[in-house]
Amino acid sequence: MLKWLRNFAALFTGKPAAALLHELPETIRLLFARRSCRSFNDEPLLDEEIHAILEAGRFAPSTVNLQTWTFITFTRQQWHGTFDRPIPFKGCYAIIICADIFRLKNFLPDLQETPFVNLSLGIFNAGLAAMSMTMAAEAFGISSIMLSETGRAGLLDCAFLKEKLALPESVLPLTTLVLGRGGRRLPGIPPRQPREAVIMPAAYDRQASSHLGSWYEQMFIGYKLTHPLSSFEKQIAHYRTKMVQAEVVIRDIFLAGRKSRG
Ligand SMILES: Cc1cc2nc3c(=O)[nH]c(=O)nc-3n(C[C@H](O)[C@H](O)[C@H](O)COP(=O)(O)O)c2cc1C
């Protein structure tokens, strides 16, 4: 019981261990201040802000500077017109971030689709662009969330998104970045795995999972608090079904590349 109480309290007190510095540089302060936001108000975003956020994505680093991403942008009206419902969490603007080597193939025929190309160039680079845009938004005081499941807006519904947006075969929708001015925010920070489980000086620690007990319990407690009618286990089981479906699409992309090479 004492352990449970300690983990309950940790949900509201956990924070980055950055006490080594008196004053954090602004960028680091923003990195720690960012939270996924699940409730947006109606205050609009400025065109200039949206423009700068998208430019932050376009200027993200990428393998061999190949910029293997596409950002499909939506105002509230455009999202409604496409999906017949509001942007998840009533966001103000949405960007579907895709891993994309489609437009490069005419120029670089050697860029065949293999797990390396799709994962390293495609998915990894698009992930960097996603985080650049997230942090650019944060710098404007704009809140955000990336989605892979909620509202059928990410990788777990990639078959649905590919069809709805008529995406070419090798374009993989990864996540929707929802932007808006933040409304209500839950207290606390979703628990992070402890430093000793994640940061491994000089050698890999195969026993790292032995450090995860408290984190795991905090995930359970936190999930119950925010979703009283569900549980962390149920949510993972729900993901499992959708993952199996998403995997079919991803495998198709890999196999299409293999087939085209004969
Ligand atoms: C790629 C990606 C997909 C995510 N998908 C969802 C989602 O579908 N629904 C949701 O509520 N949160 C989603 N999240 C938010 C995570 O739950 C959140 O990042 C995590 O709990 C840590 O909390 P924080 O972002 O506030 O630090 C996603 C985050 C990422 C990076």
The ligand as an ORCA input file, in Angstrom:
! r2SCAN-3c Opt
* xyz 0 1
  C       3.917      9.617    -32.243
  C       3.004      9.891    -31.077
  C       1.700      9.435    -31.110
  C       0.816      9.703    -30.059
  N      -0.483      9.306    -30.169
  C      -1.381      9.674    -29.232
  C      -2.765      9.380    -29.404
  O      -3.193      8.787    -30.384
  N      -3.630      9.793    -28.440
  C      -3.204     10.487    -27.329
  O      -4.044     10.847    -26.509
  N      -1.888     10.780    -27.139
  C      -0.977     10.415    -28.067
  N       0.366     10.737    -27.922
  C       0.805     11.499    -26.748
  C       1.532     10.605    -25.731
  O       0.589      9.888    -24.996
  C       2.381     11.526    -24.846
  O       3.412     12.068    -25.618
  C       3.001     10.777    -23.655
  O       2.020     10.298    -22.781
  C       3.934     11.681    -22.869
  O       3.240     12.830    -22.421
  P       3.707     14.302    -22.809
  O       3.716     14.400    -24.313
  O       2.702     15.240    -22.206
  O       5.085     14.503    -22.267
  C       1.265     10.435    -28.935
  C       2.596     10.869    -28.896
  C       3.461     10.601    -29.943
  C       4.879     11.110    -29.886
*
